[in-house]
Amino acid sequence: MSDLQRTLRELHRELVDAPRLDPDDRAMLETVLGDIRAKLNQPAGTGVDDTSTAPGEALEASAIRLEAGHPGLAGALRALVDALSKAGI
C-alpha cells in the first residue's frame, strides 16, 4: 500500500470519528476524496480534467477552516495534501 493510500485511509477514519463536523464540510470532503480516488484509479495516459480546482487546494482550505474544532481531521487533511503533492496530483 502506498503512502497516499495509507493517508487516504487515515483521513477516512478521521471523518468517521468527527460526528460533529458541519454537513457542508463533510459533503465537500467526501466529494474531494471521491475525486482523488477516481484520479488514482484512472489508467495511465488517460485524459484528466484539469478544469476543476486542484484537490490539494480544496483540502488545504478545509484544513484551515477545521483547525480549531477538528485538529485531528485538519492534520489528516494536511498529510493528504502533502501526499498528493508528492504523487504529482
Short mmCIF file of the C-alpha atoms (twelve columns), coordinates in Angstrom:
data_MODEL
# 
_entry.id   MODEL 
# 
loop_
_atom_site.group_PDB 
_atom_site.id 
_atom_site.type_symbol 
_atom_site.label_atom_id 
_atom_site.label_alt_id 
_atom_site.label_comp_id 
_atom_site.label_asym_id 
_atom_site.label_seq_id 
_atom_site.Cartn_x 
_atom_site.Cartn_y 
_atom_site.Cartn_z 
_atom_site.pdbx_PDB_model_num 
ATOM 1  C CA . MET A 1  0.000   0.000  0.000   1 
ATOM 2  C CA . SER A 2  1.374   3.403  -0.955  1 
ATOM 3  C CA . ASP A 3  1.781   6.357  1.393   1 
ATOM 4  C CA . LEU A 4  -1.037  8.112  -0.452  1 
ATOM 5  C CA . GLN A 5  -3.394  5.185  0.047   1 
ATOM 6  C CA . ARG A 6  -2.493  4.988  3.749   1 
ATOM 7  C CA . THR A 7  -3.087  8.706  4.104   1 
ATOM 8  C CA . LEU A 8  -6.482  8.434  2.375   1 
ATOM 9  C CA . ARG A 9  -7.474  5.649  4.781   1 
ATOM 10 C CA . GLU A 10 -6.365  7.722  7.788   1 
ATOM 11 C CA . LEU A 11 -8.390  10.685 6.563   1 
ATOM 12 C CA . HIS A 12 -11.426 8.439  6.119   1 
ATOM 13 C CA . ARG A 13 -11.018 7.238  9.738   1 
ATOM 14 C CA . GLU A 14 -10.793 10.851 10.921  1 
ATOM 15 C CA . LEU A 15 -14.004 11.687 9.036   1 
ATOM 16 C CA . VAL A 16 -15.805 8.780  10.692  1 
ATOM 17 C CA . ASP A 17 -14.553 9.951  14.111  1 
ATOM 18 C CA . ALA A 18 -15.761 13.549 13.567  1 
ATOM 19 C CA . PRO A 19 -19.532 13.256 14.129  1 
ATOM 20 C CA . ARG A 20 -19.960 16.979 14.851  1 
ATOM 21 C CA . LEU A 21 -18.446 18.015 11.518  1 
ATOM 22 C CA . ASP A 22 -20.571 20.547 9.646   1 
ATOM 23 C CA . PRO A 23 -22.639 18.699 6.995   1 
ATOM 24 C CA . ASP A 24 -21.425 21.035 4.231   1 
ATOM 25 C CA . ASP A 25 -17.771 20.454 5.170   1 
ATOM 26 C CA . ARG A 26 -18.335 16.705 5.356   1 
ATOM 27 C CA . ALA A 27 -20.007 16.655 1.928   1 
ATOM 28 C CA . MET A 28 -17.207 18.722 0.371   1 
ATOM 29 C CA . LEU A 29 -14.510 16.491 1.871   1 
ATOM 30 C CA . GLU A 30 -16.250 13.323 0.722   1 
ATOM 31 C CA . THR A 31 -16.587 14.785 -2.791  1 
ATOM 32 C CA . VAL A 32 -12.900 15.725 -2.935  1 
ATOM 33 C CA . LEU A 33 -11.879 12.303 -1.625  1 
ATOM 34 C CA . GLY A 34 -14.051 10.662 -4.274  1 
ATOM 35 C CA . ASP A 35 -12.398 12.811 -6.949  1 
ATOM 36 C CA . ILE A 36 -8.952  11.794 -5.693  1 
ATOM 37 C CA . ARG A 37 -9.870  8.110  -5.683  1 
ATOM 38 C CA . ALA A 38 -11.226 8.427  -9.235  1 
ATOM 39 C CA . LYS A 39 -7.981  10.031 -10.422 1 
ATOM 40 C CA . LEU A 40 -5.927  7.344  -8.723  1 
ATOM 41 C CA . ASN A 41 -7.989  4.642  -10.437 1 
ATOM 42 C CA . GLN A 42 -7.612  6.115  -13.937 1 
ATOM 43 C CA . PRO A 43 -5.390  4.124  -16.274 1 
ATOM 44 C CA . ALA A 44 -2.093  5.820  -17.084 1 
ATOM 45 C CA . GLY A 45 -2.218  8.014  -20.166 1 
ATOM 46 C CA . THR A 46 -5.920  8.844  -19.998 1 
ATOM 47 C CA . GLY A 47 -7.040  12.428 -20.069 1 
ATOM 48 C CA . VAL A 48 -7.547  14.171 -16.758 1 
ATOM 49 C CA . ASP A 49 -9.990  17.013 -16.342 1 
ATOM 50 C CA . ASP A 50 -7.810  19.899 -15.159 1 
ATOM 51 C CA . THR A 51 -10.614 22.464 -15.264 1 
ATOM 52 C CA . SER A 52 -11.639 21.933 -11.639 1 
ATOM 53 C CA . THR A 53 -9.893  23.207 -8.550  1 
ATOM 54 C CA . ALA A 54 -6.911  21.070 -7.620  1 
ATOM 55 C CA . PRO A 55 -7.806  18.650 -4.818  1 
ATOM 56 C CA . GLY A 56 -4.889  19.875 -2.719  1 
ATOM 57 C CA . GLU A 57 -6.166  23.450 -2.792  1 
ATOM 58 C CA . ALA A 58 -9.646  22.447 -1.652  1 
ATOM 59 C CA . LEU A 59 -8.237  20.228 1.090   1 
ATOM 60 C CA . GLU A 60 -5.866  22.907 2.382   1 
ATOM 61 C CA . ALA A 61 -8.721  25.424 2.548   1 
ATOM 62 C CA . SER A 62 -10.756 22.867 4.503   1 
ATOM 63 C CA . ALA A 63 -7.859  22.199 6.875   1 
ATOM 64 C CA . ILE A 64 -7.661  25.900 7.693   1 
ATOM 65 C CA . ARG A 65 -11.407 26.077 8.424   1 
ATOM 66 C CA . LEU A 66 -11.367 22.927 10.568  1 
ATOM 67 C CA . GLU A 67 -8.189  23.591 12.570  1 
ATOM 68 C CA . ALA A 68 -9.834  24.834 15.780  1 
ATOM 69 C CA . GLY A 69 -12.754 22.424 16.018  1 
ATOM 70 C CA . HIS A 70 -11.226 19.302 14.488  1 
ATOM 71 C CA . PRO A 71 -7.410  19.381 14.808  1 
ATOM 72 C CA . GLY A 72 -7.026  15.662 14.044  1 
ATOM 73 C CA . LEU A 73 -9.012  15.989 10.852  1 
ATOM 74 C CA . ALA A 74 -7.104  19.130 9.865   1 
ATOM 75 C CA . GLY A 75 -3.810  17.290 10.382  1 
ATOM 76 C CA . ALA A 76 -5.015  14.357 8.283   1 
ATOM 77 C CA . LEU A 77 -6.024  16.776 5.510   1 
ATOM 78 C CA . ARG A 78 -2.592  18.388 5.537   1 
ATOM 79 C CA . ALA A 79 -0.939  14.970 5.378   1 
ATOM 80 C CA . LEU A 80 -3.090  14.141 2.373   1 
ATOM 81 C CA . VAL A 81 -2.177  17.430 0.664   1 
ATOM 82 C CA . ASP A 82 1.496   16.547 1.168   1 
ATOM 83 C CA . ALA A 83 0.994   13.004 -0.180  1 
ATOM 84 C CA . LEU A 84 -0.901  14.338 -3.222  1 
ATOM 85 C CA . SER A 85 1.872   16.798 -3.928  1 
ATOM 86 C CA . LYS A 86 4.478   14.024 -3.754  1 
ATOM 87 C CA . ALA A 87 2.340   11.926 -6.124  1 
ATOM 88 C CA . GLY A 88 2.044   14.803 -8.594  1 
ATOM 89 C CA . ILE A 89 -1.693  15.218 -8.142  1 
# 
